[in-house]
Amino acid sequence: MRIGVIIGRIGGIDGVALETEKWLCLLKKLGHDIQLLTGNLEAKLPYGVTLLPELDFHHPDTVLEQKDVFYKPRGNEQKLFDRLRAQTRRIEHEILTWLVRERIDVILVQNASALPCHLRMGWAIKNVLEQTGIPCVSHEHDYFWERGERYKTPYKSLRKVIKECFPVNLPHVRHVVINSAGQKQLLKRYGMRSRIVPNVMDFSKPFAKRDRYNSQLRQELRLRVDDILLFQVTRIVRRKGIETAIDLVHRLDDPRFKLLVTGTSKDDDNRAYFKSLEGQVKRLNLTQQVRFVGNRFANVRALSKHKKPLFSLSDAYAQAQACTYFSTYEGFGNAFVEAVLARRPIFVNNYKPVYWPDIGSKGFETVMLNNSRLTQSNVSQISDILLNSRAQKEIAEHNFKLGKKYFSFEVLRDHLVELF
């Protein structure tokens, strides 16, 4: 089949884009022809690509749309509705032209009909699906009701658009969700059935292997040979629970334990959370044990502008003894599966709404916190694992087998065969 994929941006490192690339890779291997329609192509991909700048989340019209509808809704409702509808019709026309020109058999929509962070794109997709009746698979990663007040608007006409378009309730649209909470809410709110397809990793490829390149990591980051490295491989945003990992290092009470945070705080509004973490580190006298090293990590290996080696996330996992993942909320939790793939023990909070129902209950061996509460029993368990290389290996191998069973490319392939 010729599958037309509609996505706001692709080729970067955001979760939706990365998961989409896994789908496309396997769909191509299954013999399908892939055609992309996107607003922002961040890296070259081996598929047919049509750029439609109006689909970009950072397009001026989209930035203004979000401000006028959600952030600062102050104008005349009818004028705003008319403006957005006219822009939607232009996007709609471009999508229809693309469908005909590329002879698309089925549409794959990537989160654009789930979250109204680009209201006109989702509105246009719904109109196209109504007009054409073309089969559609809507891959929905998160919904507006999961974001609190973010997508609330005082305009009745636009609330109606959001209700009708996010998600689209049409008989020829098949809905795919990434967790059981989304599946339950979709049924409860709209009476729509859906298939759960978890996020996956490629368990057949080498990952987190130690080599000459990442063996530089300790020296480059001024770490001792006998240091015991805990890695937090996430962005620095409040829901990642990094303060709990810092508290863990404090309570382990051993200068050999080092916490390395590989992400940056660029998504942290006003850097308020990052500043609070820095304050916590200083207050607990952990400046030698907790390191924010996002400037030394990149998506792939490279050299910095100062000609220093930049390490990949695979390198981080390769040098880690274990990983911390004390998030309070996740739509799925790719960092958990990455640690499993890397064969590293992971210490985790029972984050909502996913961890226990969709991941933890499958039998993974972890030290699990509840409600971000770090007990002395938790600290003792973690210490025992970190000081016992045999236990680390046994836990890692057990978790790897479960990860391959539940979250591998083979699992995704079986879902895609049935969906397409």
N, C-alpha and C positions, 0 to 999 in steps of 0.2 A: 504494500500500500504506500501511497504518498501521504506522509503524516506532516501536517502543518503545525508547527509549534509557535505559540504566541507567548512571549515573555517580555517583561519590561527591560531587563538587562541580563546579559549572560557573558561568561568568560572570566568573571571575577571570582572572589572568594566568599561571597555571601552564601548562606545556607541553601536558599532556593536554587541559585545558579549552579552550585556544585552538585546538588542532588539531580537537577535536570540533566546535567552532562552525563551522569551515570545512566539515566534512562535512555538518553540518545545513543550512547555507546552500545548498549545492549539491543536497542531497537534496530540499529544499523546492522549488527551481527545477525539479527533475526531476518534480515533481508529487506527491511523497509527503507524507503527513500525519505530522508529528512529535509524539510524546508523550514527555515527559521524566519519569523517576523519579530523584530526586536527594536527597541529604542536605543540600545547602547550595547555595542559589541566590544568587550574589554580585552579580548584575546582572539587570535585566529582559531577558527574551528573548522573541522572537515565536513561541513554541511553547506547546502545552499542557504544564503543569508540575504534577506531584504531588510534594510534599515528604514525604519519609520521614526524619525526623531521625536514626534509627538508622543510616542510611547515611553520615552525616557522619564524616569521619576524626577529628574532635575531640569526638564524642559521648562522654560518660563511659564507656559500656560498651566503646567501641572503644579508648579510651586504656587502660583497665584490661586489656582483652584483650591488647593489644600488650605491656604490661608483664609480665603473667603468663605469656604464651607465649614471648616472645623476650628481653625486657630483664632481668627478674628472675624466672626460672622456679623458684620455690621450693615451691609448694604441692603438694597431693595431685593426681596426674594424673587419676584417675577423676572426682573432684569438679569439676576444671576442665573436663574434657571434657563432663561432663553439663551444666554451666552454659552452656557455649558452644553446645552442641547445642540446648538449650532456647531460647536467644536466636536461634539460627539459624532455628529453626522459626517463630518469630514473624515474622522478616523474610521468610522463605519464604511465609508466609500472606499478608503484605501485597503481595508481588510477584504472587502468583497472583490476588489480588483486583483489583489494578491491571490485569493482563493481560485479565481478563474484562470489567471495567468499561469499559476504553478500546478493547476489541475489537482488540487488537494482532495483526498478522499475522506480524511478524518482530521479533526482538530484536536491538538493536545494543548490545553490552557494551563499555564504554570502560575498558580496563585493569583492570577489577575482577576479571577472571579470569586475570590475568597476575602481579600482584604482591600478596602477602598482607599488604599494609599495612592491610587490613580483612578479616580472616580469615573472619568470619561472613557478610559480603556475598558473597564468592566461593563459599563453601560453600552458601549459600542459592540462588545462581544455578545452580550445578551440579545441586542437587536439583530445582529447577523445570524445568530443561531435560530431566532424566531423566523426570520425571513427565508432562510435556506433549508432548514431541517437537516443540515449536515451533522453526522454523528460527531460526538465530542466526548473526550475524557478530560475532566477537570480535576487536576492534581492540586489539592488544597492543603496548604501547610499550616495556616492559622487564620482565625476568623475575627471579625471586628469586635465581637462580644468578649473576646479574650483580652482586649486591650483597654479595659476600663473606660475612662472618659475620652480616650483619644479620638474616637470616631462618632462622637455625639454632635449633633447639629440642631439648631433651633428651627430649621426650615422644613416644614411638613412635606413639601414636594420632593425634597432631596432625601428625606428619611424614607419616602416611598421608593425612590430609585435604589437606595441602598438595600432595602428589604427585598426588592425584586431581582437585583443583579448580583448580590453577594450573599449566598451563591445563587446560581441560575437554577430555577426549578422547571425544567422541561423534560419530557419523556425520552428524548434522544441524547441526554447528557448523563454520563456515568461519573459518579463522584468517587474520588480517591482521597482518603484522609491518612494522616501519618500516626494517629494514635486513637485509642478506644474512647477517650474523652470527646474528641471531635466527632466520632461516629455516633455516640449517644446524643450529643447536643444537636447534631444535624437531624436525627430522627425525631427528637423531642420538639424542636423548634419548627421544623418544616415538613415532617413526615417523610423525609428523604432517606433512602437507604444508601449505604456507601461501602466501599471495600477498604480495609486497612492495608496499606502497603508501607512497611517501616522503612526508614532510612537505612542504607546499607553501605558496606565497605567491600573492597575486593580482597577477599581472604586468600586468593591464589597468587598474589604478587608479593615479593619481598617488601617488608616495611619495617622501619626502625632497626635496621641492621647497623651494627657498629663497624666503622671503617676508618681509614686514615683521616678523612676530612672531619668527621664529627669527633674524632679523638682529640682534636684541637680545642674542643669546647671548654673543658675545664681550665686549661691554661688561658684561653682568651677571656674567660669570665672571672679569672683570678680565683679559682677554686682549688682546694687541696685534694690530693689523691685520695685521702681517707674520708672526704666529705660524703655524706649520704644525701642524694639529691631527690627532692620532691618537686615535681613539675606541675604547674597550673597552666594548662594549654588552652586558655580562653582569652577573650577580650576582657578589658577591665570595665565592666558595667555592674551596677549594684546587684542585679539578680544572680550573679555568679558566686556570691557568697565567699569572696576571697578573704574577708575578715575572719571567717572561721578557720581557714587554712593558716592564717597568721597566728591565731590563737593556739592552733595545734602545735606549731613550732615552739611557741612560748612554753606550752605545757609539757612538751617532750623534754625540755630542759637539758639539752645536750648540744654543745656548739658545733658538733659535726653535722647536724641536720640543717639543710639549706632548702629554702623554698624559692623557686625561680618562676616568675610569672612572665610568660612569653608574649602576651597580648599587649595592645596599646590602649590608651584611654581616649582615643579620638571620637568614640561614640558616647562618651560620658559627658553629658551636658554640663558646661562650666567646670568640668574636671572636679566637681564637688566630691564624688565618690573616691577618686584617686587621691585627693588631698586628705580625705579622712583615713585612708589606708596608710598614707605616709605618716600621718599623726600617730596612728596606732603602732606602727613599727618603731617610731622614736620613743613613744611612751613605754613600750615594753623592752626597750634597749636591744632591738633585734636588727639594727642596721647592717650588721655583718652576716646575718643569717637569712634575711628576706631581701630578694633582689628583683627589681622590675627591669627586665632585659628585653623588652619589646623592640628596642632599636637594633638588636643583634639577630632578629629572626625575620624571615620573609617567607613568602609562599613557596619559593624554590631557592636553592643555593645561589649565592651571588656575592659580589663585593660591595661594601658600602662606599660612600663618596670619599671616605678616608682610607680606602683600600684594605679594610678589615673584612674577614670572612663573615658573611651572613649565613645563618643556619636555617634549614627547613624545619617544619614541624616534625618530620620523620627523624631528623637529627635530635630534636628535643626528646622524643620518646626513646630513642636509642640510648641516650645517656641517663635517662631517668631510672631510679630504683623503683619509684611508684608515682602515682598521680593523685592529686586532690581534685574533687569535683563536687563542691558543696553548694551547688545552685539551689535556689529556692523555687525557681520556675523554669521549665523548658518545654518547647513544643515537642521535642524528641530527645535530643542529647547526643549529638554526634561525637563529642569529645569522650563520652563513655565508651562508645564502640571503637573509637580510635585506640584507646588505651588497651582494650581487649585485643584488638588486632596487633598491637605492638607487643603483646605478651607482658604487660606490666600490671601489677596489682593497682586497684583504684579504690580510693576512699570517698564515699559519696553521701550526700544528703538525700533523703527520700523526697526528691523534688516533685512538685505538683505540675500538671495532673498525671504525669506519665510514668515516673520511675518504677514504682512497684507494680502497677497493673500491666504495663507493657514490656518491662525489661527485667526488673529485679525478681519478679515471681517466677521467671524461667530457670532459676537455679544458680545465678552467678554468685560467686564467693566474693564478698566485699565486706568492709566495715561500714555499716550504714547508720547514719544519724537520722533522728526524727526531729522535725521542726528546728533544724540547725543547732540542736543542743548537743554539745560535745561533752560527754560524760567521762569520768575517770576510767571507766571500763573501756570506752572507745579508745582513749589515749593509750592504755596498756596494750590493747589488741594491735593497734597500729605500730607501736614500738616493737612488739614481738615480731611482727612481719618484717619491719624494716631492718631488724638486726639478724634475720634468719634467711639467708639466700636460698636455702632449700625450700622453705615455705613459700617464698616469692615465686619460685619456678613452678611449684605444684599448683598454686592458685592460678598463675598465668596460663598454664597449659589447660587446666579445667575450663577457665573462662573462654579461652580461644576456641575450644571445641564447641562450646555453646554458641559463641558468636558466629561461627561458621554455619551452624545449624539454623540459626534464626535471623541473622542479619548479613548474609552474604549476597554476592551477585547472583548466585544460583537461585536464591529465594526470589529476588526481584525478577529474574528471567521468567520464572514460572508465572508470576503475576502478569507480566507483560504479554505473555502468550495468550492468557485468557482475556485480557483487556482488549487486545488488538487482534 
